[in-house]
C-alpha cells in the first residue's frame, strides 16, 4: 500500500462484499487529482456496483493501460473515511486474527459509512424579492396559498425550514416550487449539523468544577507518561493503581497534554453505559479547552454515526470515548490511547474478527508513534508479563486519594452458616447485621451476585428431572417475575412448569440463587430498606441504568444489588459496605483463567466501598474460603497472587507464557463434527509437524449451543502470525463437509 500522487491513473480499491480482495480501477479524467487513499468510492464489480475504500496506488501502474480497466464510478466523499494508520491496522487485524480483509475493514468502519450515508442537507426558505402592491393583490386572488407563504416569509428575519413551514401553513410542495421558479422565494440547502456530541452521559453526575491537586504518586505517574508523550515515539505504559487511587485524573492530565499540543486521543472503556462519571469528568475537566468529546455508543442513529465519524476524520473532534470499537476512530494525529480497566474480558470481540480492543490499541499506538496507557487495579497477566519483559513501562498508585483507607475484607464461611441455619442460606447472619447497621447510620450498601434470575435451575426432588434448553447443553434458569425458564446462552424462553414434565410430581422447585431471589430475600429480612436490582433483566429500558445510579447517589436507594455491572466505574462516597453473595461462581468454571478472574472480581467489587470519608467494609460469602484468589484478595496481596498464578501458567505453558489459538468446529450433526475435528487435527500434525503444540480436539465445555454441537482444539505458539498464515493455507487444502463450520479465535478469552 502506498500514498497516491496526483498523476496516478490506476488505484487499488477494497470493495465491501468483494471477497476480501483488492481490485485495480482506472481513475476517470473528471476525478484525476481528486482521488486519495482512504476515500469511499463506488466501483463496478461483476454485474453490479459496490462501495469500497481506495486502498492505495495500484501495483500494476505503468504495466497495464488504464483504458483496459474498469473505472471508478463515483467519489462519495472528499474527506477520506479511513486514515492511513487505520488501513495498516486493518491489514494487521486480518493477518493476526485470521479474518478476511474485507471483514476486518467492515469491523473498522461503521455500517453508516460502509453503506454510503450522505451528508443530510436541510432545505430552507427565505424571501427572494418583495412584490409590488398590485402583484401581491393578484397573487392573493389567484393563489391564496402562495400569498400566505409570501406573508409568512416576509415576517421572518432568517431562513426557515421548508418542510416545517409548509406543514405548518398547510401549503403543498407544488405551490412552493412555483414561487421558487418565479424567483419570489429562494431555497437554500444547508448541511445539517446533527447533535452527535450531545447525549445524557454524565449529565446526572455531580462533577467538581475544579480539578483536584494530584498527590505525589499521581504526579509521578503523569510525569512519566508526559515524558513518553514528549518523546514522540510509541510506548505502552501500564498504570497499576488500587481502586480509588485516582487513575482517571492521571488519564485526564495526559489527554490535556495531547490536546494542547494539537494531537488527538482515544479513551476506551469496558462499556459506555456504565461510565457516566468518566464521561462527565472528561467534559468538565476539558471544557476550558473547547474540546468536543464524542461518545461513541450503540444508541447513535446511522446518521449520527456518520456525522460523528466524519467529524473525527476532519479533525473537528479530537477526543473520542467509547467501548472497543472506538479504537477505530479516524482521528488525525493520534498521540494517546487510554484503555481503562484493561483487564476486562468485554474488550474481546465476540464475532469475527475476534480482536481484543486492548491489544489492537497497543498496535495502533505503535503505528502512529502514540502512547498507549493501560490502566487497572487488577491488570491482566498478559500486560504484567509485558512489563516484566521490558516491553511496557509501569507506574503504580499504591494508595487511595487523600490517603483514604482501603476497605477491610472479611471472609464468611458459608459451610458453617448452613450448619447454623440447618439448610441453605442466601444471606449470612453477619451480612444481614451489617446491612441493618448501615441502614441505621444512613449509609449505603452494594450487594453483588453474578447470576441473573430467581434460581439457577428447576429440579424435581422425586425423579431428579432438570429442564434443559432444547438448543443448548445448559439448564434453564428460573425467572419468577414472569414465571419463565430462560436460557442465558441463546435466549430461549418457555413457561415454568407447575408440575414435573418427567413424572408429574407437583414438588418441582428451584435450586440455587439468582438476583431475583436475592431481591426477595432482602425485602423479607430488611423490609424497611429501599432496594434496587440492577442486572440485564432490568436494564431493558434506555437510560434506566443512569437514572438508577443518579437516585443512588442522591440517597434515594439504600441497597443496590446486581451482577457484574456493579464492578465497573462506580464511585459513591456514601457506600460503606459491599457484600459479595457467592464468591465461588467464577472460581469453578473450566477455564485456566478462573483464579485470575475471581481475584480481579473480588478486588474490583470490594473497591466500591469506602471511597468517601467513612471507612469501608467488604463481606465475602464463600464455600471455599481457603481458595488462593480469595485469600490473596483478603490480604490485598496482588504481588503474591501474581507470583503464584504466573508460576502455574508457566508450568503448564498457558498464556502469557505462549499465545493460545482456539479452533472451534460446529454443526448440527454431532458425529460429523467430531469426525471432521479429529480428521483436521490429524491432517495439521502430518502437514505441519512442530508448527504449534496441539491439544485436543475435544467437546467444548458448553458442547451444544443454538442447536450446534461444538468441538474445539487448542494451539499453543510463540509466533502467532506465522502459525495463523500456515494454518489458513492448510485449511484451503482440507475439505470440510458443508455441514461443519470452523473458526479460529486468536488469544482466546472465552473457552466455553
Protein Blocks (a to p, Z undefined) as FASTA:
>chain_A
ZZddfkbcbdcdddehklopacdddddfklgokacghiacdddehjbccddddfbdcfkg
ojacfklpccdfbdfbfbacbdfklmmmmmmmmmmnopafklmmmmmpcfklmnopacdd
ddddddfbdcdfklmmmmmmmmmmlmmmmmmmmmpfbdcdfklmmmmnopafklmmmmmm
nomaccdddddddffkbcfehklpccdfbdcdddfklmmmmmmmmmmmmnopacdddddd
dehklpmmmmmmmmmmmmmnopacddddfblklmmmmmmmmmmmmmmnopacddddfkbc
fklmmmmmmmmmnopaccdcddfklmmpccehifbdcdehklbmklpcfbdcdddfklmm
mmmmmmnopacddddfbdcfklmmmmmnomaccdddfbdehhiacdddddddfklmmmmn
opacfbdfklmmmmmmmmmnopacdddddbecjbfbdcdfknopacddfkbccdddddfk
lopaddfknopacdddfbdfknopakbccedjdfklmmmmmmmmmmmbccddddfklmmp
ghklmmmmmmmmnopafbdcddfklmgopacfklcbdcdfblmlmmmpccfklmmmmmmm
mmmmmmmgoklmbdcddddddfblmbmklmmmmnopaklmmmmmmmmmmmnopafkbccd
ddddddfblklmmmmmmmmmmmmmmmmghkaccedjdddfblbgghiacdddddddfblk
lmmmmmmmmmmmpccdfkbccdddehifblZZ
